[in-house]
Amino acid sequence: MNADIFLWLVQDGVTNGAIYALLALALLLVFAVTRVIFVPQGEFITYAALSLSLLEAGRTPGTIYILAVGGLAAAAIDGYAALRERAWRRLPRIAALYIVLPLAIAFLVAWAAPRKLDQWIQVLLVLAMVVPLGPIVYRIAFQPLANASVLVLFIVSMAVHYILSGLSLVFFGGEGLRSSPFWDARFKLGVVEISAQSLFVVAASLLLIVGLWLLFEHSIYGKALRATAINRVGARLVGIPTALTGQLSFLLAAFIGAVSGILISSITTLYYDTGFLIGLKGFVGAILGGMASYPLAAAGALVLGLLESFSSFWASAFKEVIVFTSIIPMLVWLSLRSRHVEEDEE
C-alpha cells in the first residue's frame, strides 16, 4: 500500500463513517429513551433513497400508501383509547395528526411526482413522507408495550423490520435505484479526487451532530429526552410524558435515517433491503462506543468506517466478517464490567 491508496481509503472510510455515526446516534437515542433496540432504523434509509429516485424519474413512490395506511392505523388506536377514557377533546388532534396530515402529504407527493420539480423540492417531499413514519411506527408497535422487557421490545422490533422490509419490496421492487448527485463537482487534494457529494455527506453529518447537541442542551424537549434516558420513573414523577419523549425519539431517528438515505442515494445503488445492513453497521458503531455516550458512539462509527474501508482493500472477501466481529471484544468488555441482572427495576 502506498500513500495514494492510503488517502483514498481514508476518504472512503470517513464518508462511510459519517453515515454510520448518524445512525449510531439515532440508535443510541432510541435505546436510551425507550429501551428499544431499533432494528428497522435502516428502513428509513431505504424508503428515503428509493423514494427520491422514483420522484426524479417522475413516478409516485409507494411510501405515500405506507404513510396513509399507517396514519389511519395509529388514529384508530389513539381514537379508541380516547373514546374509552371519554377524552373527547383529543379526537380533533388525533384526526389532524394521523389522518389529515398524512393524507395531505400523500396527495401533495402524488401531484408533484409527474411534474419532476426541482431536486431540493423533491428532497423536502421525501422528508415529509418518511419522517412522520417514525412516530407512527412507535404509536402502533411500541407505545402499547412501553413497559415490556427489552427482549420483548427487541422481538417486536424484528417483526417491524420484516414488515417494513416486505412493504419496501412490494412498493419499490427488487431492482436497485440511484438518484443524481446534488453537485457533480470534484476537488483535487493532492493525488486524491474528492467528490462534492462526499463533502455533502460529511458536512451534513457534522451539522446534524451539532444540531442534536444544541437540541439536548438548549431546548426543553431535548432536556426531556435526556431526563427520560437517565431515569424514566423520575421523568414521569416530574410530569414528563414518556409517550411524548418516545415519539420524539422515533421522530428524530426517522429524520436522521431519511437524511442519511438522501445523502447516500447518489453514491451507491440501493435495493429494498440495503438499509438493513447499513443500519446494522450503525449499531456496530454504537456498540464500539459502549452504547452509553453520543460522542463515543460517533467515534466508534468513524473507526468502523475506516476499518471497513481498509478491510475492503486487504481482504475484500472477508470485509463484512471483519466489520461485524469487531464488536466481540467490546461486548466481552461490557459484559465483564456490567451488573448481570435480568432487567433493572423501574
C-alpha positions as CSV (number, residue, x, y, z in Angstrom):
1,M,0.0,0.0,0.0
2,N,1.3,3.4,-1.0
3,A,0.4,6.9,0.2
4,D,-2.1,7.4,-2.6
5,I,-4.1,4.3,-1.8
6,F,-4.0,5.1,1.9
7,L,-5.6,8.5,1.3
8,W,-8.2,7.0,-1.0
9,L,-9.1,4.5,1.7
10,V,-9.2,7.2,4.4
11,Q,-11.6,9.3,2.3
12,D,-13.9,6.4,1.7
13,G,-13.8,5.4,5.4
14,V,-14.6,8.9,6.6
15,T,-17.5,9.2,4.2
16,N,-19.0,5.8,5.3
17,G,-18.1,6.6,8.9
18,A,-20.1,9.8,8.8
19,I,-23.2,7.9,7.8
20,Y,-22.6,5.2,10.4
21,A,-22.1,7.9,13.1
22,L,-25.6,9.4,12.3
23,L,-27.2,6.0,12.6
24,A,-25.3,5.2,15.8
25,L,-26.6,8.4,17.4
26,A,-30.1,7.6,16.3
27,L,-30.0,4.1,17.6
28,L,-28.4,5.2,20.9
29,L,-31.1,7.9,21.3
30,V,-33.9,5.5,20.8
31,F,-32.5,2.8,23.0
32,A,-31.7,5.3,25.8
33,V,-35.2,6.8,25.8
34,T,-37.4,3.8,25.0
35,R,-35.1,0.7,25.7
36,V,-35.9,-0.4,22.1
37,I,-33.1,-1.8,20.0
38,F,-34.4,-0.3,16.8
39,V,-33.6,-2.8,14.1
40,P,-35.8,-1.0,11.4
41,Q,-33.6,2.1,11.5
42,G,-32.2,1.1,8.1
43,E,-35.7,1.0,6.5
44,F,-35.9,4.8,6.8
45,I,-32.7,5.0,4.7
46,T,-34.2,2.7,2.1
47,Y,-37.5,4.5,1.9
48,A,-35.9,7.9,1.6
49,A,-33.3,6.9,-1.0
50,L,-35.7,4.9,-3.2
51,S,-38.5,7.5,-2.9
52,L,-36.1,10.2,-4.1
53,S,-35.0,8.1,-7.0
54,L,-38.6,7.5,-8.1
55,L,-39.5,11.1,-7.8
56,E,-36.6,12.0,-10.0
57,A,-38.0,9.5,-12.5
58,G,-41.4,11.1,-12.4
59,R,-43.0,8.2,-10.6
60,T,-45.1,8.2,-7.4
61,P,-43.3,6.4,-4.6
62,G,-45.3,3.8,-2.7
63,T,-44.2,5.4,0.6
64,I,-47.3,7.6,0.5
65,Y,-49.5,4.5,0.8
66,I,-47.5,3.2,3.8
67,L,-47.7,6.7,5.4
68,A,-51.5,7.0,4.8
69,V,-52.4,3.5,6.0
70,G,-50.0,3.7,9.0
71,G,-51.6,7.0,9.9
72,L,-55.1,5.5,9.8
73,A,-54.0,2.6,12.0
74,A,-52.4,5.0,14.5
75,A,-55.5,7.1,14.5
76,A,-57.7,4.1,15.1
77,I,-55.6,3.0,18.1
78,D,-55.4,6.5,19.6
79,G,-59.1,7.2,18.9
80,Y,-60.2,4.0,20.6
81,A,-58.1,4.9,23.6
82,A,-59.6,8.4,23.7
83,L,-63.1,7.1,23.5
84,R,-62.6,4.6,26.3
85,E,-61.2,7.4,28.5
86,R,-64.0,9.8,27.3
87,A,-61.3,12.3,26.3
88,W,-63.3,13.8,23.5
89,R,-61.0,16.8,23.2
90,R,-58.2,14.6,22.0
91,L,-60.1,13.4,18.9
92,P,-59.6,16.5,16.7
93,R,-55.9,16.5,17.4
94,I,-55.7,12.7,16.6
95,A,-57.5,13.2,13.4
96,A,-55.3,16.2,12.3
97,L,-52.1,14.4,13.3
98,Y,-52.7,10.9,12.0
99,I,-55.3,11.3,9.2
100,V,-55.3,14.9,7.7
101,L,-51.5,15.4,7.7
102,P,-50.5,12.1,6.2
103,L,-53.3,12.3,3.5
104,A,-52.3,15.9,2.7
105,I,-48.7,14.8,2.2
106,A,-49.7,11.8,0.1
107,F,-51.9,14.0,-2.2
108,L,-49.1,16.6,-2.5
109,V,-46.5,14.0,-3.4
110,A,-48.9,12.3,-5.9
111,W,-49.5,15.7,-7.5
112,A,-45.8,16.7,-7.6
113,A,-44.3,13.4,-8.8
114,P,-45.1,13.5,-12.5
115,R,-44.1,17.2,-12.7
116,K,-40.4,16.5,-11.8
117,L,-39.9,19.5,-9.7
118,D,-36.5,20.9,-8.6
119,Q,-34.3,18.4,-6.7
120,W,-34.4,20.3,-3.4
121,I,-38.2,20.3,-3.5
122,Q,-38.1,16.6,-4.1
123,V,-35.8,16.2,-1.0
124,L,-38.3,18.1,1.1
125,L,-41.2,15.9,-0.2
126,V,-39.1,12.8,0.8
127,L,-38.6,14.1,4.3
128,A,-42.3,14.9,4.6
129,M,-43.1,11.3,3.6
130,V,-40.5,9.4,5.7
131,V,-40.1,11.4,8.9
132,P,-43.7,11.0,10.1
133,L,-43.3,7.2,9.8
134,G,-41.2,7.3,13.0
135,P,-43.9,8.4,15.4
136,I,-46.5,6.3,13.6
137,V,-44.3,3.2,14.0
138,Y,-43.8,4.0,17.7
139,R,-47.5,4.5,18.3
140,I,-48.6,1.3,16.6
141,A,-45.9,-1.1,17.6
142,F,-44.0,0.1,20.7
143,Q,-46.1,2.6,22.8
144,P,-48.6,-0.2,23.8
145,L,-45.6,-2.2,25.1
146,A,-43.7,0.6,26.7
147,N,-43.3,-1.3,30.0
148,A,-42.3,-4.6,28.4
149,S,-38.9,-6.1,28.8
150,V,-36.0,-5.3,26.5
151,L,-36.3,-8.8,25.0
152,V,-40.0,-8.4,24.1
153,L,-39.3,-5.0,22.6
154,F,-36.4,-6.5,20.5
155,I,-38.7,-9.2,19.2
156,V,-41.3,-6.6,18.2
157,S,-38.5,-4.5,16.6
158,M,-37.5,-7.5,14.5
159,A,-41.2,-8.0,13.5
160,V,-41.5,-4.4,12.4
161,H,-38.3,-4.7,10.4
162,Y,-39.7,-7.7,8.4
163,I,-42.9,-5.9,7.8
164,L,-41.3,-2.7,6.6
165,S,-38.8,-4.6,4.5
166,G,-41.6,-6.6,2.9
167,L,-43.5,-3.5,2.1
168,S,-40.4,-2.0,0.6
169,L,-40.1,-5.0,-1.7
170,V,-43.8,-4.6,-2.7
171,F,-43.8,-0.9,-3.4
172,F,-40.2,-0.4,-4.7
173,G,-39.5,-3.8,-6.4
174,G,-36.3,-5.8,-6.3
175,E,-34.3,-3.6,-8.7
176,G,-31.6,-1.2,-7.5
177,L,-32.1,2.6,-7.8
178,R,-29.8,5.5,-7.6
179,S,-30.5,9.3,-7.6
180,S,-28.5,12.1,-9.2
181,P,-26.0,13.9,-7.0
182,F,-26.7,17.4,-5.7
183,W,-23.4,18.7,-7.2
184,D,-21.2,17.0,-9.8
185,A,-18.0,18.9,-8.9
186,R,-14.8,17.2,-7.9
187,F,-11.9,18.6,-6.0
188,K,-8.2,17.7,-6.1
189,L,-6.5,17.2,-2.8
190,G,-3.0,16.1,-3.8
191,V,-3.5,12.8,-5.6
192,V,-6.9,12.3,-4.1
193,E,-10.0,13.4,-6.0
194,I,-12.9,14.2,-3.6
195,S,-16.5,14.4,-4.9
196,A,-18.8,17.2,-3.8
197,Q,-21.3,14.6,-2.7
198,S,-18.8,13.1,-0.2
199,L,-18.3,16.6,1.2
200,F,-22.1,16.9,1.5
201,V,-22.2,13.7,3.5
202,V,-19.5,14.8,6.0
203,A,-20.8,18.3,6.3
204,A,-24.4,17.2,6.8
205,S,-23.3,14.7,9.4
206,L,-21.4,17.3,11.3
207,L,-24.4,19.7,11.1
208,L,-26.8,17.1,12.4
209,I,-24.5,16.2,15.3
210,V,-24.1,19.8,16.3
211,G,-27.9,20.2,15.9
212,L,-28.5,17.2,18.2
213,W,-26.1,18.7,20.8
214,L,-28.0,22.0,20.7
215,L,-31.3,20.2,21.0
216,F,-30.2,18.3,24.1
217,E,-28.5,21.2,25.8
218,H,-30.7,24.2,24.9
219,S,-34.3,23.0,24.4
220,I,-37.0,21.8,26.7
221,Y,-37.7,18.8,24.5
222,G,-34.0,17.8,24.5
223,K,-33.8,18.1,28.2
224,A,-37.0,16.0,28.5
225,L,-35.3,13.3,26.3
226,R,-32.2,13.4,28.5
227,A,-34.3,13.1,31.7
228,T,-36.2,10.1,30.3
229,A,-33.0,8.4,29.2
230,I,-31.4,8.8,32.6
231,N,-34.5,7.9,34.8
232,R,-37.9,7.0,33.3
233,V,-39.6,6.9,36.7
234,G,-38.1,10.2,37.8
235,A,-39.1,11.8,34.4
236,R,-42.7,10.6,34.9
237,L,-42.8,11.9,38.5
238,V,-41.8,15.4,37.4
239,G,-44.5,15.5,34.8
240,I,-42.6,14.5,31.6
241,P,-44.9,12.4,29.4
242,T,-42.7,9.4,28.4
243,A,-45.1,8.6,25.5
244,L,-44.2,12.0,24.1
245,T,-40.5,11.5,24.5
246,G,-40.8,8.1,22.8
247,Q,-42.5,9.6,19.8
248,L,-39.9,12.4,19.7
249,S,-37.0,10.0,19.8
250,F,-38.6,8.0,16.9
251,L,-39.2,11.2,15.0
252,L,-35.5,12.2,15.3
253,A,-34.5,8.6,14.3
254,A,-36.7,8.8,11.2
255,F,-35.3,12.2,10.3
256,I,-31.7,11.0,10.7
257,G,-32.4,7.9,8.7
258,A,-34.2,9.9,5.9
259,V,-31.3,12.4,5.7
260,S,-28.8,9.5,5.6
261,G,-30.7,7.9,2.8
262,I,-30.9,11.1,0.8
263,L,-27.2,11.7,1.2
264,I,-26.0,8.2,0.0
265,S,-28.7,7.7,-2.7
266,S,-26.3,9.2,-5.3
267,I,-23.2,7.5,-4.0
268,T,-24.3,3.8,-4.1
269,T,-27.1,1.8,-5.7
270,L,-29.6,0.9,-3.1
271,Y,-32.1,-2.0,-3.0
272,Y,-35.2,-2.7,-0.9
273,D,-33.1,-4.4,1.8
274,T,-29.9,-2.4,1.6
275,G,-30.8,-0.2,4.5
276,F,-30.8,-3.1,7.0
277,L,-27.1,-3.8,6.5
278,I,-26.3,-0.1,6.7
279,G,-28.3,0.3,9.9
280,L,-26.7,-2.8,11.4
281,K,-23.3,-1.2,10.9
282,G,-24.5,1.9,12.6
283,F,-25.5,-0.4,15.5
284,V,-22.0,-1.9,15.5
285,G,-20.6,1.6,15.7
286,A,-22.8,2.4,18.7
287,I,-21.6,-0.8,20.3
288,L,-18.0,0.1,19.7
289,G,-18.8,3.4,21.6
290,G,-20.1,1.4,24.5
291,M,-23.8,2.2,23.9
292,A,-23.6,4.9,26.6
293,S,-22.2,8.1,25.1
294,Y,-23.1,10.0,22.0
295,P,-19.5,11.3,21.3
296,L,-18.1,7.7,21.8
297,A,-20.8,6.3,19.6
298,A,-19.9,8.8,16.8
299,A,-16.2,8.0,17.3
300,G,-16.9,4.2,17.2
301,A,-18.8,4.6,14.0
302,L,-16.0,6.6,12.4
303,V,-13.5,3.9,13.4
304,L,-15.9,1.3,11.9
305,G,-16.0,3.2,8.6
306,L,-12.2,3.2,8.5
307,L,-12.0,-0.4,9.4
308,E,-14.4,-1.3,6.7
309,S,-12.5,0.7,4.1
310,F,-9.1,-0.8,4.8
311,S,-10.7,-4.3,5.2
312,S,-12.1,-4.0,1.6
313,F,-8.5,-3.4,0.4
314,W,-6.7,-6.1,2.4
315,A,-9.3,-8.8,2.5
316,S,-12.4,-7.8,0.5
317,A,-13.9,-11.3,0.7
318,F,-14.0,-11.1,4.5
319,K,-14.9,-7.4,4.8
320,E,-18.3,-7.9,6.4
321,V,-16.9,-10.7,8.7
322,I,-14.2,-8.3,10.0
323,V,-16.6,-5.5,10.5
324,F,-19.2,-7.5,12.5
325,T,-16.7,-9.5,14.5
326,S,-15.0,-6.3,15.6
327,I,-17.8,-5.9,18.3
328,I,-16.8,-9.1,20.1
329,P,-14.0,-7.6,22.2
330,M,-16.3,-4.6,23.2
331,L,-19.1,-7.0,24.0
332,V,-16.8,-9.1,26.2
333,W,-15.6,-5.9,27.9
334,L,-19.1,-4.6,28.5
335,S,-20.2,-8.0,29.9
336,L,-17.3,-8.1,32.3
337,R,-17.8,-4.7,33.7
338,S,-21.7,-4.7,33.9
339,R,-24.1,-6.0,36.5
340,H,-25.7,-9.2,35.4
341,V,-29.4,-8.8,36.1
342,E,-32.4,-9.8,34.1
343,E,-33.7,-6.2,33.9
344,D,-33.3,-3.1,36.0
345,E,-36.4,-2.3,38.0
346,E,-38.1,1.0,37.1
